[in-house]
């Protein structure tokens, strides 16, 4: 079974955490919400409380098959997390899957990991990215092992793209179709 670490801190954007977790779990992926806070509760940007499955101090991020970095005001705390920096550096150097949405790509940029890449991010977050990295417009961008999306309105599409990266087209399309039918 594939395993994903969904990073979370106080100030994470709730839909950017929960929607991809939902999609991935529907696709048979084991997802661990990993807190970078002192406790196991996260208070999101919208004041929604989330429970974390584990703390970054207690897990080996390199044991996961993918790491996902959400956006929200919490990205500033993520930028200061040495374990996340080390893991993301290793993942991208080894062409292992990484996902990031909204302001999340600014974390990867802070760690010096976006040179020569193509990413989507929340409008305004492209300031400071290396030249040619930001892809204009709203959407989901896949650049090899890196999947990015521009914001919370694309959280489900982002989740499907992450699932496609890990489990392939058939699983991703099956989950996407099932979600449409259940919501109709």
N, C-alpha and C positions, 0 to 999 in steps of 0.2 A: 504494500500500500504506500502510495506517495504521501509525503508529509510536508506541510507548509507552516512556516512561522509567520503569523500576522502580528506585526509589531503594533504596540498601542501605548500611548501615554496620555496624561491629562491634556485635554485640548485636541485629541484626535477627532477627526470628522466622523461621526457615528456611521453614516451610511457607507462611507469608504472602508470601514472595518467590517460591518455586518453584511452588506450585500455580497462582497466577494467571498466571505466565509460561507454564507448560505449556498452560493453557487458551487463552490468547491466541494463542500460536504455532500451536496446532491449528486455530485459526480464521483463520489467514492474516495475523496481525498481527506486524509486526517489533517485537520487544521488546529493548531495551537495558538490561541491568542496570548502573546507574550508581552507582559507588562515591563516597562522600563521604570516604573514607579516603585516606591518603597513597599506598597501593599498590593493586594490583588484586585482593588477596585480602581476603575478609570472613570473620571468625570469628563465627558466629551465636550466639545465646543458648544453643544446645545443643551448642556446640563443633564444629559442622559447618562445614567450610571451603567457601566459594563463591568462584568466580572472577567478577570483574566484567568487563563488556564494554568499559567506558569509565570515565573519571574525570570527576566533575562539573566540574573545571577545564578539561576539554578538549572539552566539548559545549555546545551552545546549547540549553538546556532548552526554549526557546520554539519550537524547530524540531520538537518532538514534538506528536503529536495528543492525548496524554493523559500525565499524570504520576500515578504510584501511590506512596503512602507506606505502607510496612508498619509493624507494631508491633514490640514487643520493647524491651529495655532501651536499644537504640540510639536511641530517639526523642529522648533528651536531646541527642545529637550533631546530629541532624537539625534540632532547634530553633535551633541556632547557625549554620546554614548560610545565609548571605546570598543565594547564588544560588538556592537552593531557595525561600527566602522571596519573592524578587522574582518568580520564575516562577509560583509558586502564586498570588500576588496577581494577576498578570496573567491567568492562566488563569481564575480564578473571576470576575474583573471582566468578562472577555470571554465568559463562559458556555462556556468550553472544558472538556472532561471531566477530572475529577480523581477518583481513587480513594484510599481510605484505610481501613485495617483495624486492629482491636484498639486499641492505644494510639496508633496513627497520627493519629487525629483530634485528639489533644492538640497535635500539631505545628501543625495548621491553627488551632487555638485560640490557641496561643502567638503566631501571626502575625496574630491578630485577624480571622480569616476565617470564623468560624462564626455570627456574629450573624444571626438570622433564618433559619437553616438547620435542617434535621432530620438527625440523625446517629445511627448505632449506634456503640458502642465497647465495649471490654472493661469488664466490671463493675468499678467503682471508679475508672475513668478519667473518669467524668462529672463528678467534683468539679471545680469551676472553670469548667465550660462555661456559657455564657450561659443564662439561664432559658428553658425551653421547647425547647432544642436537642436534648437527649438523648431518644431514643425507648426507653422501657422495654422490656426483654425481649431475647431473643437473636434476631439475624437480620441480614438485609441490607436496608439502607435506601437508596432512590434519591430524591434531592431535586434535581430538575432535572439539572444537569450533574455533581452530586456523588454518588458511590456509596460507601457505607461499610458495614462489617460489624463484628460484635461480637467476633470472635476467631478463633483458629487452626482451630477445628473447622468453620468456615464458609469456609475458604480456597478450596475448589473452587466453592462457590456464589457467592462473591465474584468469582472469576475469570469465571464465566459471566455474572454481572451486568455486569462490565466489558466483556466481549465483546459483550453485548447493546447496551450504550451506544454502542460504536464501530461495530459491524457489523450490528446489527439482530437481530430475533427469529429469523429463519430460520437464520442462521449459528450463533447461540448455542444454539438448540435442537438443531441438527444435531451440534454438538460435544458437548453434554451427553448426547445419546442415544448417540453413539459411545463416549463414555467409560464409560457404564454397561454397554454391551455388551462392551467390551474387558475390563472388570473383573469380569464375571459368572462 
